[in-house]
Amino acid sequence: MSQGNETAITVLNNLVETCRDGQEGFRTAAEHVKDPQLKQLFTRYAQQRTQFVTELQGEIRRLGGDPDRSGSVAGALHRGWMNIRSAVSGDDDHAIVAEAERGEDAAKAAYEDALQQGLPTAARGLVEQQYARVKEAHDWVRALRERAA
């Protein structure tokens, strides 16, 4: 395996971990919000992140890597869903939305970082497509938080 593929595999595995965090964070948020529209939106975003994980794992395999390997410490530093449990403990929709925005800030940053890594063409195309959808989700969640404020 080439050095470029090894780097790409590491970057993609980090995104897998970021998406898994988002999947779990959105699922947890959906379980705890009271507003049915928020519940539906967060459920849809959790499903989207599940799809992203599958797509990224396919690309990792195509590059000759192991998609089951966990992300790096650098990937862990970008994860933003760590406080969702404390936000949901109060069952306050506004606090949950604010925490979701924080998680999406981290996901957006992780994708932006990945796009700076010189990925192979196919991998870059996949990351660009997913980034556009992550950015869209981020902007929706931010708008929800701003409306509720």
Wavefront OBJ file of the C-alpha trace (Angstrom):
o trace
v 0.000 0.000 0.000
v 1.334 3.430 -0.906
v 2.071 6.138 1.647
v -0.677 8.253 0.056
v -3.214 5.481 0.578
v -2.095 5.012 4.188
v -2.631 8.718 4.842
v -6.001 8.651 3.098
v -7.076 5.596 5.092
v -6.161 7.322 8.365
v -8.062 10.460 7.341
v -11.109 8.432 6.275
v -11.043 6.351 9.472
v -11.048 9.595 11.456
v -14.144 10.681 9.525
v -15.762 7.312 10.256
v -15.299 8.018 13.968
v -16.623 11.565 13.552
v -19.704 10.219 11.771
v -20.231 7.517 14.395
v -20.142 10.215 17.060
v -22.686 12.244 15.081
v -24.852 9.188 14.549
v -24.937 8.481 18.283
v -25.318 12.148 19.190
v -28.237 12.725 16.840
v -29.872 9.464 17.942
v -29.578 10.486 21.586
v -30.886 13.965 20.799
v -33.853 12.510 18.877
v -34.741 10.307 21.841
v -34.869 13.250 24.241
v -36.335 16.241 22.403
v -40.011 16.909 22.899
v -40.700 18.677 19.595
v -41.796 16.061 17.004
v -40.187 17.995 14.135
v -36.841 18.083 15.945
v -37.175 14.379 16.713
v -37.752 13.665 13.008
v -34.869 15.923 11.897
v -32.388 14.431 14.363
v -33.461 10.900 13.425
v -32.878 11.714 9.757
v -29.412 13.126 10.518
v -28.532 10.029 12.568
v -29.499 7.872 9.577
v -27.487 10.117 7.276
v -24.375 9.618 9.420
v -24.933 5.851 9.340
v -24.928 6.072 5.544
v -21.759 8.190 5.623
v -19.997 5.552 7.754
v -20.923 2.851 5.221
v -19.695 4.955 2.296
v -16.426 5.841 4.027
v -15.795 2.233 5.001
v -16.286 1.192 1.369
v -13.720 3.737 0.240
v -11.271 2.592 2.931
v -11.593 -0.996 1.698
v -11.144 0.148 -1.904
v -7.875 1.792 -0.850
v -6.726 -1.454 0.791
v -7.344 -0.439 4.382
v -9.173 -1.761 7.410
v -12.300 0.292 8.149
v -12.706 -1.264 11.573
v -9.626 0.438 12.941
v -10.513 3.305 15.234
v -9.700 6.908 14.411
v -6.585 8.582 15.700
v -6.195 10.747 18.775
v -6.402 13.765 16.468
v -9.827 12.559 15.387
v -10.907 12.243 19.002
v -9.932 15.843 19.652
v -12.379 17.028 17.003
v -15.369 15.165 18.355
v -18.006 17.514 19.648
v -20.805 15.303 20.906
v -19.230 14.594 24.279
v -21.676 16.765 26.258
v -24.911 15.523 24.697
v -25.596 13.295 27.708
v -25.560 16.257 30.090
v -27.718 18.326 27.730
v -30.378 15.624 27.485
v -30.506 15.068 31.237
v -32.665 18.171 31.552
v -34.804 17.286 28.513
v -34.507 20.924 27.408
v -34.920 21.109 23.626
v -32.933 24.348 23.381
v -29.966 22.868 25.297
v -30.072 19.750 23.123
v -30.126 21.829 19.922
v -27.210 23.922 21.210
v -25.229 20.755 21.927
v -26.115 19.393 18.481
v -24.730 22.579 16.962
v -21.504 22.122 18.921
v -21.267 18.555 17.600
v -21.832 19.769 14.060
v -19.157 22.451 14.496
v -16.725 19.622 15.241
v -17.939 17.499 12.304
v -17.614 20.433 9.919
v -14.080 21.114 11.174
v -13.129 17.427 10.779
v -14.314 17.420 7.166
v -12.547 20.706 6.429
v -9.351 19.251 7.879
v -9.769 16.070 5.796
v -10.118 18.132 2.623
v -6.713 19.700 3.333
v -4.979 16.295 3.306
v -4.443 15.702 -0.419
v -6.784 12.717 -0.723
v -6.917 10.555 -3.859
v -9.523 11.761 -6.375
v -12.315 9.275 -5.559
v -11.865 9.674 -1.807
v -11.797 13.456 -2.132
v -14.997 13.397 -4.172
v -16.751 11.338 -1.500
v -15.516 13.596 1.303
v -16.598 16.708 -0.637
v -20.108 15.275 -1.144
v -20.431 14.371 2.514
v -18.984 17.709 3.621
v -21.686 19.552 1.680
v -24.344 17.564 3.538
v -22.592 18.022 6.908
v -22.425 21.769 6.279
v -26.118 21.793 5.371
v -26.980 19.934 8.602
v -24.752 22.290 10.583
v -26.464 25.338 9.118
v -29.947 23.914 9.815
v -29.084 23.131 13.424
v -27.518 26.570 13.901
v -30.641 28.240 12.471
v -32.826 26.185 14.824
v -30.748 27.271 17.804
v -30.829 30.931 16.725
v -34.620 30.823 16.258
v -35.100 29.288 19.695
v -32.805 31.810 21.400
l 1 2 3 4 5 6 7 8 9 10 11 12 13 14 15 16 17 18 19 20 21 22 23 24 25 26 27 28 29 30 31 32 33 34 35 36 37 38 39 40 41 42 43 44 45 46 47 48 49 50 51 52 53 54 55 56 57 58 59 60 61 62 63 64 65 66 67 68 69 70 71 72 73 74 75 76 77 78 79 80 81 82 83 84 85 86 87 88 89 90 91 92 93 94 95 96 97 98 99 100 101 102 103 104 105 106 107 108 109 110 111 112 113 114 115 116 117 118 119 120 121 122 123 124 125 126 127 128 129 130 131 132 133 134 135 136 137 138 139 140 141 142 143 144 145 146 147 148 149
